[in-house]
Amino acid sequence: MAPVLSRSLSTASLASLPSFSLRNHNKAFTLRTAFVPQNGLRKGFTCGGLKWRLETNNRQVTVRCDAAVAEKEVADTPSEEFEYQAEVSRLMDLIVHSLYSHKEVFLRELVSNASDALDKLRFLSVTEPSLLGDAGELQIRIKPDPENGTITISDTGIGMTKEELIDCLGTIAQSGTSKFLKALKENKDLGADNGLIGQFGVGFYSSFLVADKVVVSTKSPKSDKQYVWESAAESSSYVIREETDPEKMISRGTQITLYLRPDDKYEFSEPARIQSLVKNYSQFVSFPIYTWQEKSRTVEVEEEEEPKEGEEAKPEGEKKKKTITEKYWDWELANETKPIWMRNSKEVEKDEYNEFYKKTFNEFLDPLAHTHFTTEGEVEFRSVLYIPGMAPMNNEDIANPKTKNIRLYVKRVFISDDFDGELFPRYLSFVKGVVDSNDLPLNVSREILQESRIVRIMRKRLVRKTFDMIQEVSESENKEDYKKLWENFGRFLKLGCIEDTGNHKRITPLLRFYTSKSEEELTSLDEYVDNMPETQKAIYYLATDSLKSARSAPFLEKLVQKDIEVLYLVEPIDEVAIQNLQTYKEKKFVDISKEDLELGDEDEVKDRETKQEYTLLCDWIKQQLGDQVAKVQVSKRLSSSPCVLVSGKFGWSANMERLMKAQALGDTSSLEFMRGRRILEINPDHPIIKDLNAACKNSPESTEAKRAVALLFDTALISSGFTPDSPAELGNKIYEMMAMALGGRWGRLEDEEAEAKAADDNAAKSDASAVEASETQVIEPSEVRAESDPWSD
């Protein structure tokens, strides 16, 4: 009570509290207060929002304040209700310029409205046939006028009365279709499944994307009068008038005329452009859509010839005729292709599916496979999916999530084909098809598929149906079909092993690889497991750059000798895909190019003895190679090669190291870290290893032995798939060893000795002839006389 009382008193005004004066006269109390009512405290009173009451107990008087239970009466103040106000011109500007991302969707929206009007009339005419009258068949006609820059969209639907014009076109975001659907739901007796499209009440205003002025002329079978609605793009008002011109009267329906903007006049008044838009967005509307097109035909006409002088003009029947091409304008049906997904799959032939695929996706090859299905329950949609006959020619389209391969329709009206993985994962982007639903979560412009639980469910079912289709091809009797599928789209499925762990069980049976026992034909993992011996506990694989290098890899020697099959992973994505799978049917994937390879039938006693025998050699080789290898050990996987270089268990393999080095934007700083350690394994049964073992024991400081170890390591580096750090240095080592090995063979030394001897003989002969030439006649000085010698005789 106390806290409540204190809070009540603190909020009450001090002037409102009563003040008491108590005096004791013969045990009688007198209470005086300016606030005590005239009838006293007999019944208590209320003051300051607190209730005061008098209690008498055993001749004692108690004044009690029921503050805790006192309720302050709050007077009900009058309230006013206001409606939201909107600046119409600003709202229209937002709808026109911010709601839609492409101008061309105006035609989709107007055709959809026309289709709704026809649907309403068809539905209502079931119970009221008089609505149809004599206004002709239910159809839509689109007539562009390039000269005047207008487009006219006409339908023979339900039309609108004056009140409906004001209600539907005069009220933004007021959807007549939504009201109609609501009425259908309330009146369940009418029932029936409908295909009405509109739901937001703003599609009509998309006409102002391309038009300066819009004129709507409409005639409802419920009214005898025809009304015209007219409004400009920048205006916040509209005009409705009764149509009085007999030439503009229509029997039933609505006619919308768009007066195009100057910058859109040439594009959207072109008949060919209108035809392509109708085929793209409204090809599968259930009512015929006719467009006004220019056509040509060949006709025979009589050739006019002027008669020659003196000749009479030929009669009409004898004149020459020629064939000319005549152009004319006529209505052409734009939506000939029927929505094949709306039919029962049992009633559709394979040729019809193929023809639909070629027309819809502009393909020239038949699809490899197709699936047609309908899902019901929480999400209802129909779909036809295809596997193309060939992979995309452009490498940029490979595994691109933004391909335009899936066309989304809502009630047969095309919405979008621009998705970023919402309906299909990236690795299934090669699948083409159509998806049609009546209740997808779209935004108001009907262009963007909003992320929601419904979309996730749709994606899950589409992916599952796609895998069922691919699985059916893989199990068919015609093996060539799946071989062709794998050649074109196998990389996509391998990408799924990396990106979609939730579907590993569906992807793995579809994978195909070459193996050591099947180098010509692809093998499935199921076939590999079925062919495994009972003692084999793992699935072995080797990743290389080609079948030829895999076939000659030293890692295979012991496994081939023991008749163990090995998968060849020859594509760049293979190794990463297999590492993401890890196991298949409780069998682990094991890389035979990495350390600690266990084949399951080793002789432990013999292995221990061999290890002890070659421990000194392993230590000596490790000392020579230093940090180039983590350790040197006796190998269990070699039979004919002297040694092999294997990778650490948790590092990159030689194949992965090669791929990472080739990345254009790769980080070279991470190469050393991820490269992992390298382990040199030696074959104790090979003559080279036995010679090195002897050199280690007898002459460990031998220069030739050390050079042999260095060359042995470099050779193992190459044969194991690694790239040497200095290829030129390796080449010089090989040349040097070749010179030592080939020196003196095939009689080269004898020839050189003979040539040297012949050269020496020639040199001796030349020296002798030089000596002879130098022995000239010696004349005594006394006999030498000059011509001018004065002492001459």
C-alpha positions, 0 to 999 in steps of 0.5 A: 500500500505504501508505495502506491499511496506515496505515488498517488499523493505525489501526483495530487495537488497539495491544495486538494488534500484535506487538513484535519484538526483533532481535539480530545473532549471526553473521548470525542473527536472533532474533525475540521476541514475545509474540504469535508462535505456538509453531510460529514464523513458518514459515507466518506468522500472523494478528493484529489482523485483519492477515496477517503472513508470513515471506519468505526471499530471498538469506539475508535474512529479511523480515517482510511484512504483507499489510494491503492484501489482508487481509480482516477476517472479520465474524461473522454476527450473527443477525437477526430479521424483523418484520412491520408492525403497524397500529392497525386502528381508526385505519386504518379511520378513515383509510379511511372519513373521509379516502379518499373525498370524498363519502359517496354513493360507498359505493353505487358501491363496493358495486354494483361489488363485486356486479358483480365477484361476478357477473362471476366467477360468469359466467366460472367457470361457463363451465368449471363450469356447476354453479356457476350452479345454480337460483338465478336470473338474474345481477342486483343488487337494492337495497332501501332501508327508510326506516322502519328506516333500512337499505339492503340490496344483494343479488346472485346472484354467486359468494358467499363461503365462511367462509375467503373472508370472513376473507380478503377482509373480514377483511383490509384492502386485500385484494382478492379481485378482484385475486387472481382477475385474477392467477389468470387471468393465470397460467392463460392457457388460461382467457383471455378479456377481463373487466370486473372493477372492483375493484383496491384492496380497500378499496371495501367499507369505504366502507359505513362512511361512512354506516352504524353497522353492516354485516351481510354474509350470503353463500352460495357455490355451493362450500359448503353453509353460509351465513355471516354477517359482522358489524361495527360502524363504531367496532370493530376486530373482526368476527364470523362466524357460520353462518346458521341462520334459514330465513327468511334463507337465500339460494340463492347470492350476497351480501346486504349490509345497512347500518344507517344513521347517524342523520344519513344515515338520511333521505337514503340510505334514500329510494328516489328518492335511491338511484335517482338514485345508481344512474343516476349511478354505475352506469347502465352496469353490464352486469348489471341493477340493480333498486331497490325503488320506490313506484309508482302505478296506477289501478284501478276499485273499486265505490263503497259506497253506503248504501241509503236507507230502504225500499230494498234493497241493490243486488247486487254487479254493479249497484254504481257503479264509480269509478277511484282511484289505488293506490300499491304497491311493486315492483322497477324496473330502474334501468339501462335505458340501455345503454353505447352506446360498447361497441358497434360504431359501424357498428351504431349509428343516429344516432337512438340516439346522439341519444337517448343524448346527451339521456338522459345529459346531460339535453338537449332538443336534438339534438347538432350532431355526434358521433364514436364511436371506440376507441383501441388501443395504448399506451392503450386507451379507448372514447369518444363525443363530442358537440357540443351543439346550443346554447351554455350559457345561463350566461356563467359556463360559457363556457370554464370548465375545470371543466364537468361535460361529460365523464363518465369511466368505468372499466369502465362504472362512473362515476368523475367528471365534475369535471376541471380540464383534465386530459382537455380544454383549456379552449377545448374545454370545450363538448364533451360525451361519455363516456370509458371505459377499463380501466386509468386511473391513479386514486387509491385512492378512484377519484375523482381522475385522477392526472397521468401520461403515459397521461393526457397521451396520452388528452388528445392523442387526445381533442383530435385526435378533436374537431378531426376531428369539427369539421372534418367538420362544416365540410366537410359539404354542409349549411353551416347546421350549421357556421354554427350551430356557429360562432355558438355555439362560435366564441369557444371556437375563437378562445380556442384560438388563444391558449392552444394553440399546438401545435394552430394548424394544426388550429384555423386552418382552422376560423376564420370572419370577415366581410370587406370583400367578404363582409359577409353571409356568413362566410369561411374563411381558406382562401377568403380565401387562394384569392381573393388576387391574386398580387401580395398578400403578406399577409392584411389585417385591421381590428379594430373594435367592429362591422361598421358601423364597420369598413365606414366606417373610413378605413383601408379606402379605398385597399385597397377601391379596389385590390380587396384583401379585408380581414378584419373582426375585430368580436369582442373576442377576434378581434384577440388570436387573430389576433396569436397566429397570426401567419401562415397558409399562409406569409402574414403577418397585417397590421393595416391600422390600424398604420404602415408599411402596404405594399400592394406597388404604390407609385410610389416616384418620385411618393411621393418628390416628394409627400413633399418637397412636403408636408414643410413642412406635416407639420412645421408640423402636428407643431409645432401638435399637439406630443406628441399625435402622434409624427410626421406623414407623407403617407399611402398608404392614404387616398383620400377622407378628409383624414387618419387616425390610425394606431398604432405597429407595436408598440403597441396598436391603437385597438380594443385600447386601447378594450378595455383601458380597459373592463376592470373590473380593468384597470391604468390605469397601463399604458395610457400605456405600452402605448398606443404612439405615434400617427402622423397621416397626411394625404391630399395629394389632399384639399382641406382638406390643400391649403388647410392647405398653403397656409396653412402657406406663406403664413400659418403664424401664422393663428389660424384655420389652427391651430384647423383643425389642432386640429379636424382631429386631434380628428376623425381621433381619432374616425374612427380609433376612438380616444376623445378625452380631452375630448369636451366640448372637442371638442364646443365646437370643432365648435360654433364651426366650425359657427357660422363655416361656417353664418353668414349662410346661408339668408337668416338675416342678411337676416331679422335686418337686417329685424328690426333695422330694424323694431325701430329704427322701433318704438323711434323711434315710441315715442320720439316718442309719449313726447315728445308726451305730455310736452308738457302745458299750462303754467300761469303762477304768478300764475294758480295760486291755492289755495282758502284764498288770502287774496288771493282776490277 
